[in-house]
Amino acid sequence: MTEWWYNHKTSEVEEGPQSLGSDRDGPYATREDAEHAPEIAKQRAAEWNKEDD
């Protein structure tokens, strides 16, 4: 099973972990999910902030 990663330093999607762990988010099940990693992270952060209130 292929895992996909989003490299937030280069803004590119990687097939398998290719870069430093500190530079990437994932794994994601699909390339499409990895492409939307910034939006997913923003949504999750907003949900966590709601829980803290």
PDBQT receptor file of N, H, CA, C and O in Angstrom, charges set to zero:
ATOM      1  N   MET A   1       0.843  -1.184   0.000  1.00  0.00    +0.000 N 
ATOM      2  CA  MET A   1       0.000   0.000   0.000  1.00  0.00    +0.000 C 
ATOM      3  C   MET A   1       0.886   1.244   0.000  1.00  0.00    +0.000 C 
ATOM      4  O   MET A   1       1.770   1.387   0.844  1.00  0.00    +0.000 OA
ATOM      5  N   THR A   2       0.646   2.117  -0.928  1.00  0.00    +0.000 N 
ATOM      6  H   THR A   2      -0.072   2.000  -1.614  1.00  0.00    +0.000 HD
ATOM      7  CA  THR A   2       1.418   3.349  -1.042  1.00  0.00    +0.000 C 
ATOM      8  C   THR A   2       0.928   4.369  -0.036  1.00  0.00    +0.000 C 
ATOM      9  O   THR A   2      -0.275   4.555   0.146  1.00  0.00    +0.000 OA
ATOM     10  N   GLU A   3       1.865   5.022   0.609  1.00  0.00    +0.000 N 
ATOM     11  H   GLU A   3       2.843   4.872   0.461  1.00  0.00    +0.000 HD
ATOM     12  CA  GLU A   3       1.543   6.129   1.496  1.00  0.00    +0.000 C 
ATOM     13  C   GLU A   3       2.011   7.414   0.834  1.00  0.00    +0.000 C 
ATOM     14  O   GLU A   3       3.033   7.442   0.149  1.00  0.00    +0.000 OA
ATOM     15  N   TRP A   4       1.247   8.474   1.050  1.00  0.00    +0.000 N 
ATOM     16  H   TRP A   4       0.417   8.451   1.607  1.00  0.00    +0.000 HD
ATOM     17  CA  TRP A   4       1.543   9.771   0.457  1.00  0.00    +0.000 C 
ATOM     18  C   TRP A   4       1.839  10.771   1.557  1.00  0.00    +0.000 C 
ATOM     19  O   TRP A   4       1.241  10.716   2.632  1.00  0.00    +0.000 OA
ATOM     20  N   TRP A   5       2.753  11.677   1.293  1.00  0.00    +0.000 N 
ATOM     21  H   TRP A   5       3.238  11.722   0.420  1.00  0.00    +0.000 HD
ATOM     22  CA  TRP A   5       3.183  12.683   2.262  1.00  0.00    +0.000 C 
ATOM     23  C   TRP A   5       3.138  14.046   1.605  1.00  0.00    +0.000 C 
ATOM     24  O   TRP A   5       3.299  14.168   0.391  1.00  0.00    +0.000 OA
ATOM     25  N   TYR A   6       2.919  15.070   2.411  1.00  0.00    +0.000 N 
ATOM     26  H   TYR A   6       2.788  14.972   3.397  1.00  0.00    +0.000 HD
ATOM     27  CA  TYR A   6       2.961  16.442   1.923  1.00  0.00    +0.000 C 
ATOM     28  C   TYR A   6       4.174  17.116   2.531  1.00  0.00    +0.000 C 
ATOM     29  O   TYR A   6       4.301  17.191   3.753  1.00  0.00    +0.000 OA
ATOM     30  N   ASN A   7       5.067  17.606   1.684  1.00  0.00    +0.000 N 
ATOM     31  H   ASN A   7       4.964  17.545   0.691  1.00  0.00    +0.000 HD
ATOM     32  CA  ASN A   7       6.256  18.308   2.141  1.00  0.00    +0.000 C 
ATOM     33  C   ASN A   7       5.898  19.778   2.238  1.00  0.00    +0.000 C 
ATOM     34  O   ASN A   7       5.753  20.454   1.220  1.00  0.00    +0.000 OA
ATOM     35  N   HIS A   8       5.754  20.280   3.470  1.00  0.00    +0.000 N 
ATOM     36  H   HIS A   8       5.873  19.731   4.297  1.00  0.00    +0.000 HD
ATOM     37  CA  HIS A   8       5.335  21.665   3.633  1.00  0.00    +0.000 C 
ATOM     38  C   HIS A   8       6.474  22.652   3.397  1.00  0.00    +0.000 C 
ATOM     39  O   HIS A   8       6.243  23.860   3.347  1.00  0.00    +0.000 OA
ATOM     40  N   LYS A   9       7.684  22.160   3.254  1.00  0.00    +0.000 N 
ATOM     41  H   LYS A   9       7.872  21.179   3.295  1.00  0.00    +0.000 HD
ATOM     42  CA  LYS A   9       8.813  23.040   2.930  1.00  0.00    +0.000 C 
ATOM     43  C   LYS A   9       8.849  23.336   1.426  1.00  0.00    +0.000 C 
ATOM     44  O   LYS A   9       9.157  24.455   1.016  1.00  0.00    +0.000 OA
ATOM     45  N   THR A  10       8.531  22.323   0.608  1.00  0.00    +0.000 N 
ATOM     46  H   THR A  10       8.281  21.414   0.941  1.00  0.00    +0.000 HD
ATOM     47  CA  THR A  10       8.552  22.486  -0.852  1.00  0.00    +0.000 C 
ATOM     48  C   THR A  10       7.152  22.607  -1.453  1.00  0.00    +0.000 C 
ATOM     49  O   THR A  10       7.003  22.946  -2.627  1.00  0.00    +0.000 OA
ATOM     50  N   SER A  11       6.123  22.328  -0.641  1.00  0.00    +0.000 N 
ATOM     51  H   SER A  11       6.243  22.053   0.313  1.00  0.00    +0.000 HD
ATOM     52  CA  SER A  11       4.716  22.323  -1.089  1.00  0.00    +0.000 C 
ATOM     53  C   SER A  11       4.461  21.257  -2.148  1.00  0.00    +0.000 C 
ATOM     54  O   SER A  11       3.611  21.431  -3.021  1.00  0.00    +0.000 OA
ATOM     55  N   GLU A  12       5.199  20.155  -2.067  1.00  0.00    +0.000 N 
ATOM     56  H   GLU A  12       5.889  20.013  -1.358  1.00  0.00    +0.000 HD
ATOM     57  CA  GLU A  12       5.038  19.063  -3.023  1.00  0.00    +0.000 C 
ATOM     58  C   GLU A  12       4.573  17.798  -2.315  1.00  0.00    +0.000 C 
ATOM     59  O   GLU A  12       4.841  17.598  -1.130  1.00  0.00    +0.000 OA
ATOM     60  N   VAL A  13       3.869  16.945  -3.062  1.00  0.00    +0.000 N 
ATOM     61  H   VAL A  13       3.651  17.108  -4.024  1.00  0.00    +0.000 HD
ATOM     62  CA  VAL A  13       3.426  15.659  -2.562  1.00  0.00    +0.000 C 
ATOM     63  C   VAL A  13       4.504  14.630  -2.879  1.00  0.00    +0.000 C 
ATOM     64  O   VAL A  13       5.083  14.632  -3.965  1.00  0.00    +0.000 OA
ATOM     65  N   GLU A  14       4.763  13.753  -1.918  1.00  0.00    +0.000 N 
ATOM     66  H   GLU A  14       4.293  13.751  -1.036  1.00  0.00    +0.000 HD
ATOM     67  CA  GLU A  14       5.787  12.723  -2.088  1.00  0.00    +0.000 C 
ATOM     68  C   GLU A  14       5.141  11.341  -1.986  1.00  0.00    +0.000 C 
ATOM     69  O   GLU A  14       4.275  11.110  -1.142  1.00  0.00    +0.000 OA
ATOM     70  N   GLU A  15       5.565  10.448  -2.837  1.00  0.00    +0.000 N 
ATOM     71  H   GLU A  15       6.268  10.636  -3.523  1.00  0.00    +0.000 HD
ATOM     72  CA  GLU A  15       5.123   9.059  -2.752  1.00  0.00    +0.000 C 
ATOM     73  C   GLU A  15       6.106   8.329  -1.849  1.00  0.00    +0.000 C 
ATOM     74  O   GLU A  15       7.253   8.088  -2.226  1.00  0.00    +0.000 OA
ATOM     75  N   GLY A  16       5.649   7.986  -0.666  1.00  0.00    +0.000 N 
ATOM     76  H   GLY A  16       4.717   8.182  -0.360  1.00  0.00    +0.000 HD
ATOM     77  CA  GLY A  16       6.535   7.411   0.334  1.00  0.00    +0.000 C 
ATOM     78  C   GLY A  16       7.312   8.521   1.019  1.00  0.00    +0.000 C 
ATOM     79  O   GLY A  16       7.424   9.623   0.483  1.00  0.00    +0.000 OA
ATOM     80  N   PRO A  17       7.849   8.240   2.199  1.00  0.00    +0.000 N 
ATOM     81  CA  PRO A  17       8.600   9.269   2.922  1.00  0.00    +0.000 C 
ATOM     82  C   PRO A  17       9.958   9.517   2.267  1.00  0.00    +0.000 C 
ATOM     83  O   PRO A  17      10.842   8.662   2.312  1.00  0.00    +0.000 OA
ATOM     84  N   GLN A  18      10.113  10.684   1.663  1.00  0.00    +0.000 N 
ATOM     85  H   GLN A  18       9.395  11.379   1.626  1.00  0.00    +0.000 HD
ATOM     86  CA  GLN A  18      11.353  10.998   0.955  1.00  0.00    +0.000 C 
ATOM     87  C   GLN A  18      12.168  12.090   1.637  1.00  0.00    +0.000 C 
ATOM     88  O   GLN A  18      13.383  12.167   1.455  1.00  0.00    +0.000 OA
ATOM     89  N   SER A  19      11.511  12.920   2.409  1.00  0.00    +0.000 N 
ATOM     90  H   SER A  19      10.524  12.857   2.557  1.00  0.00    +0.000 HD
ATOM     91  CA  SER A  19      12.205  14.047   3.026  1.00  0.00    +0.000 C 
ATOM     92  C   SER A  19      12.251  13.868   4.542  1.00  0.00    +0.000 C 
ATOM     93  O   SER A  19      11.720  12.897   5.080  1.00  0.00    +0.000 OA
ATOM     94  N   LEU A  20      12.887  14.811   5.215  1.00  0.00    +0.000 N 
ATOM     95  H   LEU A  20      13.318  15.600   4.778  1.00  0.00    +0.000 HD
ATOM     96  CA  LEU A  20      12.973  14.769   6.666  1.00  0.00    +0.000 C 
ATOM     97  C   LEU A  20      11.576  14.788   7.284  1.00  0.00    +0.000 C 
ATOM     98  O   LEU A  20      10.673  15.451   6.775  1.00  0.00    +0.000 OA
ATOM     99  N   GLY A  21      11.409  14.069   8.365  1.00  0.00    +0.000 N 
ATOM    100  H   GLY A  21      12.142  13.530   8.779  1.00  0.00    +0.000 HD
ATOM    101  CA  GLY A  21      10.122  14.018   9.037  1.00  0.00    +0.000 C 
ATOM    102  C   GLY A  21       9.633  15.375   9.486  1.00  0.00    +0.000 C 
ATOM    103  O   GLY A  21       8.427  15.621   9.509  1.00  0.00    +0.000 OA
ATOM    104  N   SER A  22      10.543  16.259   9.843  1.00  0.00    +0.000 N 
ATOM    105  H   SER A  22      11.523  16.059   9.824  1.00  0.00    +0.000 HD
ATOM    106  CA  SER A  22      10.152  17.598  10.281  1.00  0.00    +0.000 C 
ATOM    107  C   SER A  22       9.648  18.468   9.135  1.00  0.00    +0.000 C 
ATOM    108  O   SER A  22       9.061  19.522   9.377  1.00  0.00    +0.000 OA
ATOM    109  N   ASP A  23       9.870  18.039   7.880  1.00  0.00    +0.000 N 
ATOM    110  H   ASP A  23      10.347  17.182   7.684  1.00  0.00    +0.000 HD
ATOM    111  CA  ASP A  23       9.449  18.812   6.713  1.00  0.00    +0.000 C 
ATOM    112  C   ASP A  23       8.173  18.280   6.067  1.00  0.00    +0.000 C 
ATOM    113  O   ASP A  23       7.707  18.839   5.074  1.00  0.00    +0.000 OA
ATOM    114  N   ARG A  24       7.598  17.203   6.619  1.00  0.00    +0.000 N 
ATOM    115  H   ARG A  24       7.976  16.748   7.426  1.00  0.00    +0.000 HD
ATOM    116  CA  ARG A  24       6.455  16.599   5.934  1.00  0.00    +0.000 C 
ATOM    117  C   ARG A  24       5.337  16.245   6.898  1.00  0.00    +0.000 C 
ATOM    118  O   ARG A  24       5.549  16.065   8.097  1.00  0.00    +0.000 OA
ATOM    119  N   ASP A  25       4.138  16.152   6.334  1.00  0.00    +0.000 N 
ATOM    120  H   ASP A  25       3.966  16.298   5.360  1.00  0.00    +0.000 HD
ATOM    121  CA  ASP A  25       2.949  15.728   7.057  1.00  0.00    +0.000 C 
ATOM    122  C   ASP A  25       2.427  14.461   6.398  1.00  0.00    +0.000 C 
ATOM    123  O   ASP A  25       2.504  14.301   5.180  1.00  0.00    +0.000 OA
ATOM    124  N   GLY A  26       1.906  13.580   7.204  1.00  0.00    +0.000 N 
ATOM    125  H   GLY A  26       1.844  13.710   8.194  1.00  0.00    +0.000 HD
ATOM    126  CA  GLY A  26       1.349  12.342   6.664  1.00  0.00    +0.000 C 
ATOM    127  C   GLY A  26       1.623  11.201   7.594  1.00  0.00    +0.000 C 
ATOM    128  O   GLY A  26       2.089  11.415   8.713  1.00  0.00    +0.000 OA
ATOM    129  N   PRO A  27       1.357  10.037   7.183  1.00  0.00    +0.000 N 
ATOM    130  CA  PRO A  27       1.003   9.643   5.817  1.00  0.00    +0.000 C 
ATOM    131  C   PRO A  27      -0.481   9.832   5.528  1.00  0.00    +0.000 C 
ATOM    132  O   PRO A  27      -1.315   9.853   6.433  1.00  0.00    +0.000 OA
ATOM    133  N   TYR A  28      -0.779   9.966   4.260  1.00  0.00    +0.000 N 
ATOM    134  H   TYR A  28      -0.101   9.949   3.525  1.00  0.00    +0.000 HD
ATOM    135  CA  TYR A  28      -2.147  10.033   3.766  1.00  0.00    +0.000 C 
ATOM    136  C   TYR A  28      -2.386   8.822   2.876  1.00  0.00    +0.000 C 
ATOM    137  O   TYR A  28      -1.459   8.305   2.252  1.00  0.00    +0.000 OA
ATOM    138  N   ALA A  29      -3.623   8.379   2.822  1.00  0.00    +0.000 N 
ATOM    139  H   ALA A  29      -4.377   8.799   3.328  1.00  0.00    +0.000 HD
ATOM    140  CA  ALA A  29      -3.964   7.178   2.057  1.00  0.00    +0.000 C 
ATOM    141  C   ALA A  29      -3.955   7.417   0.558  1.00  0.00    +0.000 C 
ATOM    142  O   ALA A  29      -3.678   6.503  -0.219  1.00  0.00    +0.000 OA
ATOM    143  N   THR A  30      -4.258   8.651   0.146  1.00  0.00    +0.000 N 
ATOM    144  H   THR A  30      -4.483   9.393   0.777  1.00  0.00    +0.000 HD
ATOM    145  CA  THR A  30      -4.308   8.953  -1.286  1.00  0.00    +0.000 C 
ATOM    146  C   THR A  30      -3.496  10.207  -1.601  1.00  0.00    +0.000 C 
ATOM    147  O   THR A  30      -3.232  11.037  -0.731  1.00  0.00    +0.000 OA
ATOM    148  N   ARG A  31      -3.117  10.316  -2.841  1.00  0.00    +0.000 N 
ATOM    149  H   ARG A  31      -3.331   9.641  -3.547  1.00  0.00    +0.000 HD
ATOM    150  CA  ARG A  31      -2.395  11.505  -3.301  1.00  0.00    +0.000 C 
ATOM    151  C   ARG A  31      -3.266  12.753  -3.128  1.00  0.00    +0.000 C 
ATOM    152  O   ARG A  31      -2.779  13.819  -2.750  1.00  0.00    +0.000 OA
ATOM    153  N   GLU A  32      -4.556  12.601  -3.409  1.00  0.00    +0.000 N 
ATOM    154  H   GLU A  32      -4.952  11.736  -3.716  1.00  0.00    +0.000 HD
ATOM    155  CA  GLU A  32      -5.477  13.727  -3.292  1.00  0.00    +0.000 C 
ATOM    156  C   GLU A  32      -5.542  14.241  -1.856  1.00  0.00    +0.000 C 
ATOM    157  O   GLU A  32      -5.553  15.452  -1.635  1.00  0.00    +0.000 OA
ATOM    158  N   ASP A  33      -5.585  13.335  -0.879  1.00  0.00    +0.000 N 
ATOM    159  H   ASP A  33      -5.577  12.351  -1.059  1.00  0.00    +0.000 HD
ATOM    160  CA  ASP A  33      -5.585  13.762   0.525  1.00  0.00    +0.000 C 
ATOM    161  C   ASP A  33      -4.301  14.517   0.854  1.00  0.00    +0.000 C 
ATOM    162  O   ASP A  33      -4.340  15.543   1.532  1.00  0.00    +0.000 OA
ATOM    163  N   ALA A  34      -3.173  14.019   0.381  1.00  0.00    +0.000 N 
ATOM    164  H   ALA A  34      -3.141  13.185  -0.170  1.00  0.00    +0.000 HD
ATOM    165  CA  ALA A  34      -1.890  14.670   0.646  1.00  0.00    +0.000 C 
ATOM    166  C   ALA A  34      -1.849  16.061   0.015  1.00  0.00    +0.000 C 
ATOM    167  O   ALA A  34      -1.271  16.984   0.589  1.00  0.00    +0.000 OA
ATOM    168  N   GLU A  35      -2.455  16.216  -1.158  1.00  0.00    +0.000 N 
ATOM    169  H   GLU A  35      -2.924  15.466  -1.624  1.00  0.00    +0.000 HD
ATOM    170  CA  GLU A  35      -2.491  17.522  -1.813  1.00  0.00    +0.000 C 
ATOM    171  C   GLU A  35      -3.259  18.547  -0.980  1.00  0.00    +0.000 C 
ATOM    172  O   GLU A  35      -2.996  19.746  -1.068  1.00  0.00    +0.000 OA
ATOM    173  N   HIS A  36      -4.205  18.075  -0.174  1.00  0.00    +0.000 N 
ATOM    174  H   HIS A  36      -4.419  17.101  -0.102  1.00  0.00    +0.000 HD
ATOM    175  CA  HIS A  36      -5.031  18.959   0.650  1.00  0.00    +0.000 C 
ATOM    176  C   HIS A  36      -4.542  19.022   2.092  1.00  0.00    +0.000 C 
ATOM    177  O   HIS A  36      -5.277  19.473   2.971  1.00  0.00    +0.000 OA
ATOM    178  N   ALA A  37      -3.331  18.584   2.344  1.00  0.00    +0.000 N 
ATOM    179  H   ALA A  37      -2.734  18.218   1.630  1.00  0.00    +0.000 HD
ATOM    180  CA  ALA A  37      -2.786  18.545   3.709  1.00  0.00    +0.000 C 
ATOM    181  C   ALA A  37      -2.834  19.896   4.420  1.00  0.00    +0.000 C 
ATOM    182  O   ALA A  37      -3.190  19.928   5.598  1.00  0.00    +0.000 OA
ATOM    183  N   PRO A  38      -2.497  21.010   3.774  1.00  0.00    +0.000 N 
ATOM    184  CA  PRO A  38      -2.563  22.290   4.499  1.00  0.00    +0.000 C 
ATOM    185  C   PRO A  38      -3.973  22.619   4.984  1.00  0.00    +0.000 C 
ATOM    186  O   PRO A  38      -4.154  23.106   6.099  1.00  0.00    +0.000 OA
ATOM    187  N   GLU A  39      -4.966  22.351   4.143  1.00  0.00    +0.000 N 
ATOM    188  H   GLU A  39      -4.819  21.955   3.237  1.00  0.00    +0.000 HD
ATOM    189  CA  GLU A  39      -6.347  22.608   4.542  1.00  0.00    +0.000 C 
ATOM    190  C   GLU A  39      -6.780  21.663   5.669  1.00  0.00    +0.000 C 
ATOM    191  O   GLU A  39      -7.466  22.078   6.603  1.00  0.00    +0.000 OA
ATOM    192  N   ILE A  40      -6.378  20.402   5.577  1.00  0.00    +0.000 N 
ATOM    193  H   ILE A  40      -5.821  20.065   4.818  1.00  0.00    +0.000 HD
ATOM    194  CA  ILE A  40      -6.710  19.423   6.608  1.00  0.00    +0.000 C 
ATOM    195  C   ILE A  40      -6.087  19.834   7.938  1.00  0.00    +0.000 C 
ATOM    196  O   ILE A  40      -6.740  19.760   8.979  1.00  0.00    +0.000 OA
ATOM    197  N   ALA A  41      -4.838  20.262   7.909  1.00  0.00    +0.000 N 
ATOM    198  H   ALA A  41      -4.307  20.321   7.064  1.00  0.00    +0.000 HD
ATOM    199  CA  ALA A  41      -4.157  20.680   9.141  1.00  0.00    +0.000 C 
ATOM    200  C   ALA A  41      -4.836  21.904   9.745  1.00  0.00    +0.000 C 
ATOM    201  O   ALA A  41      -4.995  21.988  10.963  1.00  0.00    +0.000 OA
ATOM    202  N   LYS A  42      -5.237  22.848   8.906  1.00  0.00    +0.000 N 
ATOM    203  H   LYS A  42      -5.108  22.780   7.917  1.00  0.00    +0.000 HD
ATOM    204  CA  LYS A  42      -5.909  24.052   9.391  1.00  0.00    +0.000 C 
ATOM    205  C   LYS A  42      -7.252  23.693  10.036  1.00  0.00    +0.000 C 
ATOM    206  O   LYS A  42      -7.610  24.235  11.082  1.00  0.00    +0.000 OA
ATOM    207  N   GLN A  43      -7.981  22.784   9.409  1.00  0.00    +0.000 N 
ATOM    208  H   GLN A  43      -7.690  22.343   8.560  1.00  0.00    +0.000 HD
ATOM    209  CA  GLN A  43      -9.273  22.356   9.943  1.00  0.00    +0.000 C 
ATOM    210  C   GLN A  43      -9.096  21.650  11.290  1.00  0.00    +0.000 C 
ATOM    211  O   GLN A  43      -9.845  21.911  12.232  1.00  0.00    +0.000 OA
ATOM    212  N   ARG A  44      -8.116  20.765  11.379  1.00  0.00    +0.000 N 
ATOM    213  H   ARG A  44      -7.508  20.552  10.614  1.00  0.00    +0.000 HD
ATOM    214  CA  ARG A  44      -7.859  20.046  12.636  1.00  0.00    +0.000 C 
ATOM    215  C   ARG A  44      -7.447  21.009  13.749  1.00  0.00    +0.000 C 
ATOM    216  O   ARG A  44      -7.872  20.850  14.894  1.00  0.00    +0.000 OA
ATOM    217  N   ALA A  45      -6.638  21.988  13.426  1.00  0.00    +0.000 N 
ATOM    218  H   ALA A  45      -6.294  22.117  12.496  1.00  0.00    +0.000 HD
ATOM    219  CA  ALA A  45      -6.208  22.968  14.431  1.00  0.00    +0.000 C 
ATOM    220  C   ALA A  45      -7.408  23.752  14.948  1.00  0.00    +0.000 C 
ATOM    221  O   ALA A  45      -7.507  24.019  16.146  1.00  0.00    +0.000 OA
ATOM    222  N   ALA A  46      -8.318  24.120  14.055  1.00  0.00    +0.000 N 
ATOM    223  H   ALA A  46      -8.237  23.903  13.082  1.00  0.00    +0.000 HD
ATOM    224  CA  ALA A  46      -9.513  24.850  14.474  1.00  0.00    +0.000 C 
ATOM    225  C   ALA A  46     -10.369  23.991  15.396  1.00  0.00    +0.000 C 
ATOM    226  O   ALA A  46     -10.913  24.490  16.381  1.00  0.00    +0.000 OA
ATOM    227  N   GLU A  47     -10.493  22.699  15.084  1.00  0.00    +0.000 N 
ATOM    228  H   GLU A  47     -10.051  22.294  14.283  1.00  0.00    +0.000 HD
ATOM    229  CA  GLU A  47     -11.260  21.792  15.934  1.00  0.00    +0.000 C 
ATOM    230  C   GLU A  47     -10.613  21.649  17.309  1.00  0.00    +0.000 C 
ATOM    231  O   GLU A  47     -11.310  21.627  18.323  1.00  0.00    +0.000 OA
ATOM    232  N   TRP A  48      -9.295  21.553  17.349  1.00  0.00    +0.000 N 
ATOM    233  H   TRP A  48      -8.728  21.571  16.525  1.00  0.00    +0.000 HD
ATOM    234  CA  TRP A  48      -8.593  21.431  18.637  1.00  0.00    +0.000 C 
ATOM    235  C   TRP A  48      -8.762  22.703  19.461  1.00  0.00    +0.000 C 
ATOM    236  O   TRP A  48      -8.909  22.639  20.681  1.00  0.00    +0.000 OA
ATOM    237  N   ASN A  49      -8.740  23.861  18.797  1.00  0.00    +0.000 N 
ATOM    238  H   ASN A  49      -8.620  23.914  17.805  1.00  0.00    +0.000 HD
ATOM    239  CA  ASN A  49      -8.927  25.132  19.505  1.00  0.00    +0.000 C 
ATOM    240  C   ASN A  49     -10.317  25.210  20.117  1.00  0.00    +0.000 C 
ATOM    241  O   ASN A  49     -10.472  25.732  21.221  1.00  0.00    +0.000 OA
ATOM    242  N   LYS A  50     -11.326  24.706  19.427  1.00  0.00    +0.000 N 
ATOM    243  H   LYS A  50     -11.200  24.282  18.530  1.00  0.00    +0.000 HD
ATOM    244  CA  LYS A  50     -12.680  24.675  19.962  1.00  0.00    +0.000 C 
ATOM    245  C   LYS A  50     -12.754  23.821  21.229  1.00  0.00    +0.000 C 
ATOM    246  O   LYS A  50     -13.437  24.170  22.191  1.00  0.00    +0.000 OA
ATOM    247  N   GLU A  51     -12.031  22.687  21.208  1.00  0.00    +0.000 N 
ATOM    248  H   GLU A  51     -11.476  22.403  20.426  1.00  0.00    +0.000 HD
ATOM    249  CA  GLU A  51     -12.012  21.791  22.359  1.00  0.00    +0.000 C 
ATOM    250  C   GLU A  51     -11.352  22.457  23.572  1.00  0.00    +0.000 C 
ATOM    251  O   GLU A  51     -11.727  22.181  24.712  1.00  0.00    +0.000 OA
ATOM    252  N   ASP A  52     -10.376  23.329  23.329  1.00  0.00    +0.000 N 
ATOM    253  H   ASP A  52     -10.071  23.553  22.403  1.00  0.00    +0.000 HD
ATOM    254  CA  ASP A  52      -9.670  24.002  24.410  1.00  0.00    +0.000 C 
ATOM    255  C   ASP A  52     -10.496  25.105  25.066  1.00  0.00    +0.000 C 
ATOM    256  O   ASP A  52     -10.217  25.502  26.197  1.00  0.00    +0.000 OA
ATOM    257  N   ASP A  53     -11.509  25.600  24.361  1.00  0.00    +0.000 N 
ATOM    258  H   ASP A  53     -11.736  25.278  23.441  1.00  0.00    +0.000 HD
ATOM    259  CA  ASP A  53     -12.336  26.696  24.891  1.00  0.00    +0.000 C 
ATOM    260  C   ASP A  53     -13.307  26.226  25.953  1.00  0.00    +0.000 C 
ATOM    261  O   ASP A  53     -14.068  27.030  26.493  1.00  0.00    +0.000 OA
TER     262      ASP A  53
